[in-house]
C-alpha cells in the first residue's frame, strides 16, 4: 500500500528538478528490490519509471541497477523518490549524483543505443 495522503493525483516533492533535459531513447531497464521497470524518460539527474514500487513514499531512498533495455550493460545507482503519479502509474527517482560510473555511462548509452 502506498503511503500517500491523497490517492487521486500526482504527489511531487518540492525539490524535484522538472527542468532537466529529458531523454527517452534508449529506454532503460531499472531493477529495484527485485522488481523491474522501464523508463518513460530519464536525465543525468533522474529517472521517470513506468510503475511504482510497493510501499513507495516521497524521499524514500532507492538503490538498484539500470542499463539499456535488452542490453547486458548495467550500472548501480542510488537515489530517492521525488514524485509518485498514481493515475499515470509512474514514479520519479532523483539520482544521488555521487556515482562517477552513472555520470559516464548515461551519455555513452545515448550515443551507443540511442539511434537504434
Secondary structure, 3 states (H helix, E strand, C coil): CCCCCCCCCEEECCCCCCCCCCECCCCEEEEECCEEEEEEEECCCEEEEECCCCCCCCCCEEEEEEEECCCCCCEEEEEEEEEEECCCCEEEEEECCCCHHHHHHHHHHHHHHCCC
